[in-house]
Amino acid sequence: MDFLVFLAKRVAMSIPLLLGISIVSFAIIQAVPGDFVDGWIANTAAQTGKSYDELLPQAEAMRERLGLDQPIAIQYVTWLKNIVFHFDFGMSFEQNRPVTDVIGTRLPRTLLLAVLTLVIGQAFGVLLGIYAATNQYKLGDNIATLIAFMGIVIPKFVISLVILYFLAIVWHSPYIGAVNSPQYILQDGWNWAKFWDFLKHVWPILVVSIWAGQAYTTRMMRGNLLDVMNMQYIETARAKGLSRRKVLYKHAVPNALHPVIMNIGTRFDYMIKGEIEIAIVLGIPTVGPLILSAVGDRDMYVVAAIFMMVAVLLVLGNLFADLMLALLDPRVRRATMSRN
């Protein structure tokens, strides 16, 4: 029961955070000069040769129909009320359909790729960090350190551009700018053939994100494990005659994992942003290219909805990290329950 109270408190604490994020997101979008109608006027004038005065009556009617003639505060309250009570994020100005439909096909892809890269990247980073720590200053440690530092210092978009060059120019790969081959696009559900085809299209995102994501985890795990191995209770365990392997994996590694688990929430944030960045470079139809086009089109409700959904995912990621730490570490669990 105490743990459920802790969970309820953490969820309740997330509500003001999400409210603040929604206000900031909406304000940033509104701070951009012009709106969707201004963009429509510019494009229509360029295509038809009509003047601003000729398009103005139609533009004013469009602005009234879209609700853009109302004060910003009224627009925000209406938008937030529709989300809370109807799960309605508004209409996409550019595509003239609900925002949930526009995002609905792309956000699950982004989430799937972010989760895959987070799980694989964290696991790989932990294993590489353990190997580096147990082989301190040896060749294996130096190689692991080199891999980690390259993942930290080389920007993801640079690696993405290199991969794009080889895919498009050198290998003439057909798996560019899509998530599935034509025969699978209209197929409902998933099977192994479709999932394998999906991986053949999105492997650049997975490779770049995993490589970049493991870097910090590798360095963190290596440093934590080296610190833990010098603790007095580790020396006590050795003095009791426990094998090196048992001391390492039963006593040292679980304690060295605590900062890594606490960092999962921020790493999830990193993976989502990394997926968006790489998808923009490679033209893969996930949230990345969508948010770029929505910003260019001044499609404010699409941009705001993406910000909000990503914020919710990040809050859930941090909540998951807190729960994992409390479940895995009895000391944290006891401290949590004693506070409640």
Contacts in CASP RR format, 6 or more apart in sequence:
PFRMAT RR
TARGET T0000
AUTHOR 0000-0000-0000
METHOD contacts of the structure
MODEL  1
MDFLVFLAKRVAMSIPLLLGISIVSFAIIQAVPGDFVDGWIANTAAQTGK
SYDELLPQAEAMRERLGLDQPIAIQYVTWLKNIVFHFDFGMSFEQNRPVT
DVIGTRLPRTLLLAVLTLVIGQAFGVLLGIYAATNQYKLGDNIATLIAFM
GIVIPKFVISLVILYFLAIVWHSPYIGAVNSPQYILQDGWNWAKFWDFLK
HVWPILVVSIWAGQAYTTRMMRGNLLDVMNMQYIETARAKGLSRRKVLYK
HAVPNALHPVIMNIGTRFDYMIKGEIEIAIVLGIPTVGPLILSAVGDRDM
YVVAAIFMMVAVLLVLGNLFADLMLALLDPRVRRATMSRN
2 336 0 8 1.000
2 337 0 8 1.000
2 340 0 8 1.000
3 326 0 8 1.000
3 333 0 8 1.000
3 336 0 8 1.000
3 337 0 8 1.000
5 340 0 8 1.000
6 326 0 8 1.000
6 336 0 8 1.000
6 337 0 8 1.000
6 339 0 8 1.000
6 340 0 8 1.000
7 323 0 8 1.000
9 340 0 8 1.000
10 319 0 8 1.000
10 322 0 8 1.000
11 319 0 8 1.000
14 315 0 8 1.000
14 319 0 8 1.000
17 315 0 8 1.000
18 308 0 8 1.000
18 311 0 8 1.000
18 312 0 8 1.000
18 315 0 8 1.000
21 307 0 8 1.000
21 308 0 8 1.000
21 311 0 8 1.000
22 76 0 8 1.000
22 80 0 8 1.000
22 304 0 8 1.000
22 308 0 8 1.000
22 311 0 8 1.000
23 76 0 8 1.000
25 303 0 8 1.000
25 304 0 8 1.000
25 307 0 8 1.000
25 308 0 8 1.000
25 311 0 8 1.000
26 72 0 8 1.000
26 75 0 8 1.000
26 76 0 8 1.000
26 79 0 8 1.000
26 304 0 8 1.000
27 72 0 8 1.000
29 300 0 8 1.000
29 303 0 8 1.000
29 304 0 8 1.000
30 72 0 8 1.000
30 75 0 8 1.000
30 300 0 8 1.000
32 298 0 8 1.000
34 298 0 8 1.000
35 63 0 8 1.000
35 68 0 8 1.000
35 298 0 8 1.000
35 300 0 8 1.000
36 66 0 8 1.000
36 68 0 8 1.000
36 93 0 8 1.000
36 94 0 8 1.000
36 297 0 8 1.000
36 298 0 8 1.000
36 299 0 8 1.000
36 300 0 8 1.000
37 59 0 8 1.000
37 62 0 8 1.000
37 63 0 8 1.000
37 66 0 8 1.000
37 68 0 8 1.000
38 298 0 8 1.000
39 297 0 8 1.000
39 298 0 8 1.000
40 59 0 8 1.000
40 62 0 8 1.000
41 52 0 8 1.000
41 55 0 8 1.000
41 56 0 8 1.000
41 59 0 8 1.000
44 50 0 8 1.000
44 55 0 8 1.000
45 51 0 8 1.000
45 52 0 8 1.000
45 55 0 8 1.000
60 69 0 8 1.000
63 69 0 8 1.000
66 91 0 8 1.000
66 93 0 8 1.000
67 75 0 8 1.000
68 75 0 8 1.000
70 78 0 8 1.000
79 89 0 8 1.000
79 90 0 8 1.000
79 301 0 8 1.000
79 304 0 8 1.000
82 88 0 8 1.000
82 89 0 8 1.000
82 90 0 8 1.000
83 89 0 8 1.000
83 308 0 8 1.000
87 100 0 8 1.000
88 98 0 8 1.000
88 100 0 8 1.000
89 98 0 8 1.000
89 99 0 8 1.000
89 100 0 8 1.000
89 103 0 8 1.000
89 301 0 8 1.000
89 304 0 8 1.000
89 305 0 8 1.000
89 308 0 8 1.000
90 98 0 8 1.000
90 99 0 8 1.000
90 301 0 8 1.000
90 305 0 8 1.000
91 97 0 8 1.000
91 98 0 8 1.000
91 99 0 8 1.000
91 301 0 8 1.000
92 98 0 8 1.000
92 99 0 8 1.000
92 102 0 8 1.000
92 294 0 8 1.000
92 299 0 8 1.000
92 301 0 8 1.000
92 302 0 8 1.000
93 297 0 8 1.000
93 298 0 8 1.000
93 299 0 8 1.000
93 300 0 8 1.000
93 301 0 8 1.000
94 293 0 8 1.000
94 294 0 8 1.000
94 297 0 8 1.000
94 299 0 8 1.000
94 302 0 8 1.000
95 102 0 8 1.000
95 299 0 8 1.000
99 301 0 8 1.000
99 302 0 8 1.000
99 305 0 8 1.000
100 305 0 8 1.000
102 290 0 8 1.000
102 302 0 8 1.000
103 287 0 8 1.000
103 290 0 8 1.000
103 302 0 8 1.000
103 305 0 8 1.000
103 306 0 8 1.000
103 309 0 8 1.000
106 285 0 8 1.000
106 286 0 8 1.000
106 287 0 8 1.000
106 288 0 8 1.000
106 290 0 8 1.000
107 287 0 8 1.000
107 306 0 8 1.000
107 309 0 8 1.000
109 179 0 8 1.000
109 285 0 8 1.000
109 286 0 8 1.000
109 287 0 8 1.000
110 272 0 8 1.000
110 275 0 8 1.000
110 276 0 8 1.000
110 279 0 8 1.000
110 286 0 8 1.000
110 287 0 8 1.000
110 288 0 8 1.000
111 313 0 8 1.000
113 202 0 8 1.000
113 205 0 8 1.000
113 206 0 8 1.000
113 209 0 8 1.000
113 275 0 8 1.000
113 286 0 8 1.000
114 209 0 8 1.000
114 268 0 8 1.000
114 271 0 8 1.000
114 272 0 8 1.000
114 275 0 8 1.000
114 313 0 8 1.000
115 271 0 8 1.000
116 206 0 8 1.000
117 205 0 8 1.000
117 206 0 8 1.000
117 209 0 8 1.000
117 210 0 8 1.000
117 213 0 8 1.000
117 271 0 8 1.000
117 275 0 8 1.000
118 264 0 8 1.000
118 267 0 8 1.000
118 268 0 8 1.000
118 271 0 8 1.000
120 206 0 8 1.000
120 210 0 8 1.000
121 209 0 8 1.000
121 210 0 8 1.000
121 213 0 8 1.000
121 214 0 8 1.000
121 217 0 8 1.000
122 213 0 8 1.000
122 214 0 8 1.000
122 217 0 8 1.000
122 260 0 8 1.000
122 264 0 8 1.000
122 267 0 8 1.000
124 210 0 8 1.000
124 214 0 8 1.000
124 217 0 8 1.000
125 213 0 8 1.000
125 214 0 8 1.000
125 217 0 8 1.000
125 218 0 8 1.000
125 221 0 8 1.000
126 217 0 8 1.000
126 221 0 8 1.000
126 257 0 8 1.000
126 260 0 8 1.000
128 144 0 8 1.000
128 147 0 8 1.000
128 148 0 8 1.000
128 214 0 8 1.000
128 218 0 8 1.000
128 221 0 8 1.000
129 144 0 8 1.000
129 217 0 8 1.000
129 218 0 8 1.000
129 219 0 8 1.000
129 221 0 8 1.000
129 222 0 8 1.000
129 225 0 8 1.000
130 221 0 8 1.000
130 222 0 8 1.000
130 225 0 8 1.000
130 248 0 8 1.000
130 253 0 8 1.000
131 140 0 8 1.000
131 141 0 8 1.000
131 144 0 8 1.000
132 140 0 8 1.000
132 141 0 8 1.000
132 144 0 8 1.000
132 145 0 8 1.000
132 218 0 8 1.000
132 222 0 8 1.000
133 141 0 8 1.000
133 221 0 8 1.000
133 222 0 8 1.000
133 223 0 8 1.000
133 225 0 8 1.000
133 226 0 8 1.000
133 229 0 8 1.000
134 225 0 8 1.000
134 248 0 8 1.000
135 141 0 8 1.000
136 226 0 8 1.000
141 222 0 8 1.000
144 218 0 8 1.000
144 222 0 8 1.000
145 219 0 8 1.000
145 222 0 8 1.000
147 211 0 8 1.000
147 214 0 8 1.000
147 215 0 8 1.000
147 218 0 8 1.000
148 214 0 8 1.000
148 215 0 8 1.000
148 216 0 8 1.000
148 218 0 8 1.000
148 219 0 8 1.000
149 215 0 8 1.000
150 215 0 8 1.000
151 211 0 8 1.000
151 212 0 8 1.000
151 213 0 8 1.000
151 214 0 8 1.000
151 215 0 8 1.000
152 212 0 8 1.000
152 215 0 8 1.000
152 216 0 8 1.000
152 219 0 8 1.000
156 208 0 8 1.000
156 209 0 8 1.000
156 212 0 8 1.000
156 274 0 8 1.000
156 277 0 8 1.000
156 278 0 8 1.000
157 277 0 8 1.000
157 278 0 8 1.000
157 281 0 8 1.000
159 208 0 8 1.000
159 211 0 8 1.000
159 212 0 8 1.000
160 204 0 8 1.000
160 208 0 8 1.000
160 277 0 8 1.000
160 278 0 8 1.000
160 281 0 8 1.000
160 282 0 8 1.000
161 281 0 8 1.000
163 204 0 8 1.000
163 207 0 8 1.000
163 208 0 8 1.000
163 282 0 8 1.000
164 176 0 8 1.000
164 204 0 8 1.000
164 281 0 8 1.000
164 282 0 8 1.000
167 173 0 8 1.000
167 175 0 8 1.000
167 176 0 8 1.000
167 204 0 8 1.000
168 176 0 8 1.000
174 181 0 8 1.000
175 181 0 8 1.000
175 200 0 8 1.000
175 201 0 8 1.000
176 282 0 8 1.000
176 283 0 8 1.000
177 201 0 8 1.000
177 282 0 8 1.000
177 283 0 8 1.000
177 284 0 8 1.000
177 285 0 8 1.000
178 201 0 8 1.000
178 284 0 8 1.000
178 285 0 8 1.000
179 198 0 8 1.000
179 201 0 8 1.000
179 202 0 8 1.000
179 284 0 8 1.000
179 285 0 8 1.000
179 286 0 8 1.000
180 194 0 8 1.000
180 197 0 8 1.000
180 198 0 8 1.000
180 201 0 8 1.000
181 197 0 8 1.000
181 201 0 8 1.000
184 193 0 8 1.000
184 194 0 8 1.000
184 197 0 8 1.000
184 198 0 8 1.000
187 194 0 8 1.000
199 206 0 8 1.000
201 284 0 8 1.000
202 284 0 8 1.000
204 278 0 8 1.000
204 282 0 8 1.000
205 275 0 8 1.000
205 278 0 8 1.000
205 279 0 8 1.000
205 282 0 8 1.000
205 284 0 8 1.000
208 278 0 8 1.000
209 271 0 8 1.000
209 274 0 8 1.000
209 275 0 8 1.000
209 278 0 8 1.000
212 270 0 8 1.000
212 274 0 8 1.000
213 267 0 8 1.000
213 270 0 8 1.000
213 271 0 8 1.000
216 263 0 8 1.000
216 267 0 8 1.000
217 260 0 8 1.000
217 263 0 8 1.000
217 267 0 8 1.000
220 259 0 8 1.000
220 260 0 8 1.000
220 263 0 8 1.000
221 256 0 8 1.000
221 257 0 8 1.000
221 260 0 8 1.000
223 256 0 8 1.000
224 256 0 8 1.000
224 257 0 8 1.000
224 258 0 8 1.000
224 259 0 8 1.000
224 260 0 8 1.000
225 252 0 8 1.000
225 253 0 8 1.000
225 256 0 8 1.000
227 256 0 8 1.000
228 234 0 8 1.000
228 252 0 8 1.000
228 255 0 8 1.000
228 256 0 8 1.000
229 248 0 8 1.000
229 252 0 8 1.000
231 255 0 8 1.000
233 251 0 8 1.000
234 247 0 8 1.000
234 251 0 8 1.000
234 252 0 8 1.000
237 246 0 8 1.000
237 247 0 8 1.000
237 251 0 8 1.000
238 247 0 8 1.000
242 250 0 8 1.000
242 251 0 8 1.000
254 328 0 8 1.000
254 329 0 8 1.000
257 328 0 8 1.000
258 325 0 8 1.000
258 329 0 8 1.000
258 332 0 8 1.000
261 321 0 8 1.000
261 324 0 8 1.000
261 325 0 8 1.000
261 328 0 8 1.000
262 321 0 8 1.000
262 322 0 8 1.000
262 325 0 8 1.000
263 321 0 8 1.000
264 317 0 8 1.000
264 320 0 8 1.000
264 321 0 8 1.000
264 324 0 8 1.000
265 314 0 8 1.000
265 317 0 8 1.000
265 318 0 8 1.000
265 320 0 8 1.000
265 321 0 8 1.000
266 318 0 8 1.000
268 313 0 8 1.000
268 314 0 8 1.000
268 317 0 8 1.000
268 318 0 8 1.000
269 314 0 8 1.000
272 310 0 8 1.000
272 313 0 8 1.000
272 314 0 8 1.000
275 286 0 8 1.000
275 287 0 8 1.000
275 288 0 8 1.000
276 286 0 8 1.000
276 287 0 8 1.000
276 288 0 8 1.000
276 291 0 8 1.000
277 288 0 8 1.000
278 284 0 8 1.000
279 285 0 8 1.000
279 286 0 8 1.000
279 287 0 8 1.000
279 288 0 8 1.000
279 289 0 8 1.000
280 288 0 8 1.000
280 289 0 8 1.000
280 292 0 8 1.000
283 289 0 8 1.000
287 306 0 8 1.000
287 310 0 8 1.000
290 302 0 8 1.000
290 306 0 8 1.000
291 302 0 8 1.000
291 303 0 8 1.000
291 306 0 8 1.000
293 299 0 8 1.000
294 302 0 8 1.000
294 303 0 8 1.000
294 306 0 8 1.000
295 303 0 8 1.000
325 332 0 8 1.000
326 332 0 8 1.000
326 333 0 8 1.000
326 336 0 8 1.000
327 333 0 8 1.000
END
